[in-house]
Amino acid sequence: MAIITKITTQQKNQDRLNVFIDYGKGEEFAFSIDSDILIKFQLKKGMELDDFSTMEIQYQDDIRKAHNLAINYLARRMRSEKEISDYLNQKEVDEPVINEVLHKLTAQRYINDEEYALAYVRTQVNTTDKGPDLIKLELKEKGISEVIRLQALEEFPLELQIEKASKVTEKFFQKGSKESLKIQKQKLEQLLKRKGFSFEVIHIALNETEVDKEDDEEMEAIRYQGEKAQRKFSQLTGFEYQQKMKQTLYRKGFSMELIERFLAEKEENS
């Protein structure tokens, strides 16, 4: 039978205690524990411990340490259950201990995936230009279930999605571009899709936002793209030159009517 011979406070951490035990061969350091564990098990000098009691004390102390880690992690912001589990895994906490900590935190209402998901959606809606599909994916990565994700995304109704997508659209076209309107719209659609908006919302946002280019803006764009193409095909002449220019500019989203106007303009100025 092991006997506790001494309990001392750690110098660097007053809440941690070192327990020394005599296993029959003299006093030696056995383990360290949290002060709350000392009180819970009523440990004191001269107390006898069997192997089971020693393991249970150390197991409860591991839970206490992991719980403190989780509380500190939660102090920065709300976390999902999976985020806390992943964090404790990174700290090399054993799975049974993690499960005990998660159960305790849930009972204490420190973690609640439903509340977390609602708060996450509201924050993303208020501070970012992300669409619901991207937010839903991020919640999935944080371990939030499908049912809870769908419930939380009710905070992001269709009207608000259209408003967000329209603002992205307006900002996109304010930048100006040397590309055709068709190519710009394609790039905008790709951008909105990456941000997590559905095709339905993208279509509505494009229709509700004034994105038509003035003739002179589109002409300026084709001149810019046409000059680049002309340098590329400068060694060609006649029909072959005309065809290559038309193919290139058509693929860049310009109408055949505008392409013909550009080529006629170039011919007049040559």
BELZI-V336394 format. One record per residue. SS is DSSP state (2 for helix, 1 for strand, 0 for the rest). D_FIRST is the distance of its C-alpha to the first C-alpha in whole Angstrom. Layout:
<<SS,D_FIRST> <SS,D_FIRST>>
This chain:
<<0,0> <1,4> <1,7> <1,10> <1,12> <1,16> <1,18> <1,21> <1,24> <0,26> <0,29> <0,31> <0,29> <0,29> <0,27> <1,24> <1,21> <1,19> <1,15> <1,14> <1,10> <1,9> <0,7> <0,8> <0,11> <0,13> <1,13> <1,14> <1,16> <1,14> <1,16> <1,19> <1,20> <1,23> <2,24> <2,24> <2,21> <2,19> <2,21> <2,21> <2,17> <0,18> <0,15> <0,15> <0,14> <0,11> <0,10> <1,6> <1,6> <0,6> <2,8> <2,11> <2,11> <2,11> <2,14> <2,16> <2,16> <2,17> <2,19> <2,21> <2,21> <2,23> <2,25> <2,26> <2,27> <2,29> <2,31> <2,32> <2,33> <2,35> <2,36> <2,38> <2,39> <2,41> <0,42> <0,45> <0,47> <0,46> <0,44> <0,44> <2,41> <2,41> <2,42> <2,39> <2,37> <2,39> <2,38> <2,34> <2,35> <2,36> <0,33> <0,31> <0,29> <0,28> <2,30> <2,28> <2,27> <2,31> <2,31> <2,29> <2,31> <2,34> <2,34> <2,33> <2,36> <2,38> <2,37> <0,38> <0,41> <0,40> <0,41> <0,44> <2,46> <2,49> <2,50> <2,49> <2,52> <2,54> <2,53> <2,54> <2,57> <2,58> <2,57> <2,59> <2,62> <2,63> <2,62> <0,63> <0,65> <0,63> <0,64> <2,62> <2,62> <2,60> <2,58> <2,57> <2,56> <2,54> <2,52> <2,51> <2,50> <0,47> <0,46> <0,48> <0,49> <2,53> <2,54> <2,52> <2,54> <2,57> <2,57> <2,56> <2,59> <2,62> <2,61> <0,64> <0,67> <2,70> <2,72> <2,69> <2,69> <2,73> <2,73> <2,70> <2,72> <2,75> <2,74> <2,72> <2,76> <2,78> <2,76> <2,76> <2,80> <2,80> <0,79> <0,82> <0,83> <0,85> <0,84> <0,86> <2,85> <2,84> <2,81> <2,80> <2,80> <2,78> <2,75> <2,75> <2,74> <2,71> <2,70> <2,70> <2,68> <2,65> <0,65> <0,64> <0,67> <0,69> <2,72> <2,74> <2,73> <2,74> <2,77> <2,78> <2,77> <2,79> <2,82> <2,81> <0,81> <0,85> <0,84> <0,88> <0,89> <0,92> <2,95> <2,95> <2,91> <2,91> <2,94> <2,92> <2,89> <2,91> <2,93> <2,90> <2,88> <2,92> <2,92> <2,89> <2,90> <2,94> <2,92> <2,90> <0,93> <0,96> <0,97> <0,98> <0,101> <2,103> <2,102> <2,99> <2,98> <2,99> <2,96> <2,93> <2,94> <2,94> <2,91> <2,89> <2,90> <2,89> <2,86> <0,85> <0,86> <0,90> <0,92> <2,95> <2,98> <2,96> <2,96> <2,99> <2,100> <2,98> <2,100> <2,103> <2,102> <2,101> <2,104> <2,107> <2,105> <0,105>>
